[in-house]
Amino acid sequence: MDSVKDVTFGEVLEGLHRENSGSKSYAWAENRLKQADGLCIGRWALVILDKADIANIVLPAHRHGIELVPDSGLAVSATAEVLRSFP
């Protein structure tokens, strides 16, 4: 992971809006970011992730008629394996 620069929480929300406005999960994502802002004490950074960084991101529970990601969460790489197991 390469850090590019520090950013404000306002910039984070602007990026969310720019890239996700109109999404069904927009409000959910905005609320999660607001929770995270409290946890990280307002410290945010723009970073560049490589393939390994992305593969190790832990996703929250996802259920869309089937359990893709359990309540405990699952790494992106493991979730991809779950998806490959479906016909």
Secondary structure, 3 states (H helix, E strand, C coil): CEEEEEECHHHHHHHHHHHHCCCCCHHHHHHHHHHHHHHCCCCEEEEECCHHHHHCCEECCEECCCEEECCCCEEHHHHHHHHHCCC
